Amino acid sequence: MNLKLIKREWHENNKPFVFQYFKGICQICNKEITDKWDIHHNSYHYHNRLYKTQAMELIENGIITLVCRPCHDIIHTAKDINNPNRSLLENKAACEFCGKLERGIFDRKKTCDIDKLLCRKCFLKEKNRDENQLSLFL
C-alpha cells in the first residue's frame, strides 16, 4: 500500500477518536468545533512509524492535536514573506490575484523573480498571456 493510502486510512480510522478525546474543542482557540476540523501534526517524525501508531499514543506524546479549520489555516499560512518562523510553515499563502491558498507560492515568487504571490493557475495565465493583454503585474 502506498503512503498516501496509508495516511488516508489512518485518518479515517482515528479522526472520530481524536474528536471525542478533545470533546470537539479546538486546542488553539478553545471554541467548540461546529464545522470543519483537522488533526494537526506537531511533528511528522515519530520513530519512523507515525501512521502505524494509535492516536492515543500520539496525543500523549504531543504529536497530534485537534484544531478547527480556521486555526489550522492560520498555523500553516505564512502571510509575511519575511516571517522569521517561515521555515516552520508550509510555504503556503493566498494568491494576490484570485485569493486561492496554495503551497509553494513563496518559492514561485523567488525562483521566477516575480513581484506578486501567484498561484500556479494565475502564474501560468500570466506567463502564457498575449502581449496585447493587460499584465497582472501592473
Buried (B, 14 or more C-beta within 10 A) or exposed (E): EEEEEEEEEBBEEBBEBBBEBBEBBBEBEEEEBEEEBBBBEEEEEBEEEBBEBEBEEBBEEEBBBBBBEBBBBEBBBBEEEEBEEBEEBEBBBBBBBEEBEBBBBBEBBEEEEBEBBBBBEBBEBBEEEEEEEEEBEE
